[in-house]
């Protein structure tokens, strides 16, 4: 991946909301096709804000943010966003909730149906297409949220702590399923988490951020081969990486 042009490129990006304090300070960061980058750091360090900048939900205050890499012209890469809460509409079925992103994108009914069925099959929710959100578990709701994002065939998938509210067993299983989905569609991911173990399991790069204002503190490469399974969590290299990132994170928190 180092020879490929950046798909996402931050150059000295700062962000503040109106006259408020600086949220992000001089962020310079590149992501290439196929990267899985986890963002970890203290609360208030701007992790979610960084995702919002990539998604175009908020403008940078200064610096530059480029999506698509050199030679991409005016065509921006397709984005999918998975939020911390599933954000499913309670009056719509699973099938209709999954179609929402495509409706907003102006896809035809035939396109929506085909993409919906494929996405639901990929997350193992085809049999629940006629269910309503109230009939689903927390893990099932998050699978639906991921399916909705995948219907757009994104080049970049933004995930804002999607598994934080789930129990440990469900979270671990969804981590494995997420990597399996990535193997099928090969999107580039930015993943916000407060879990060091989750970041190590999922990522090829972990970016540790410091707070007040948010800055990039340290980047840790994760030299674990894909595909990763439950057995990956039992290897000495995995444990060593979790310990390394935990130490760095503690040093950031002490300095805050």
Residue, then its C-alpha position, 0 to 999 in steps of 0.5 A: x500500500x505505501x506505493x499507492x497515492x493517498x485516498x485521504x490526505x489531511x495537511x495541517x488541518x485545524x478545526x474550531x466551531x465558530x468562536x469556540x476553542x480549537x478542536x483539532x490542531x495541525x492534523x496531517x495524516x494520509x490514508x491509502x486504499x485498503x488501510x484500516x486506521x483506528x483513532x484512539x485517545x481521550x474523550x474530547x480529542x476530536x476523533x469524531x470531528x475528524x470523521x465528520x470532516x472526511x464525510x463533509x459534514x463540517x468544513x475544515x477551518x484551515x489547512x487542506x483535506x483532499x479525498x480521492x488522491x491525485x488524478x481523481x479529478x472531480x469524482x469524490x470517493x463514495x463514503x459510508x458512515x456507521x454511527x455510534x447509535x444504529x439510528x434506525x427509524x422505528x416505523x420502517x422495517x429492516x429492509x426499508x431502513x437499509x434502503x434509506x442511504x440509497x433513496x437519498x442518493x437517488x437510486x432506482x427501485x431496482x438498484x435499491x432492491x439488489x443492493x439491499x438484498x446483497x448487503x443484508x445477506x453479507x451481514x447475515x440479516x436476510x431472514x430479518x428483512x421484515x422485522x422492525x427495529x424493536x424486534x432486534x437485539x443490539x448486535x442485530x441493529x448494528x448489523x443493519x446499520x452496517x448493511x445500510x452503509x454498505x449498500x452504497x459500495x463505499x470506497x471509504x467507510x467511517x465508523x464512529x465507535x459502532x460497537x461501544x454499547x455492546x457486550x464483549x462477546x457480541x463486540x468480538x464477534x462483530x469485529x470478526x464479521x467486520x473484517x470479513x466484510x472488508x475482505x469482500x469489498x476492500x474499503x478503506x476504514x477510519x474507526x473510532x474506538x476507546x478499546x485498545x484491544x479492538x483497535x489492535x484486532x481490526x487495524x493495520x494502523x493505530x493513530x493515538x490522539x491527544x486532547x485540548x486541542x486534538x493532535x496526532x500524538x503517535x502512530x503504531x503500525x499493527x503487523x498482524x496478518x489478515x485474515x484475523x480470527x479469534x485465535x489472533x487474540x491469543x498470539x504473543x504479538x497481539x498481546x504485545x501490541x495491546x500492551x504497547x498501545x495501552x502504555x502510550x495511551x496512558x502517557x497521553x492521558x497523564x499529560x492531558 
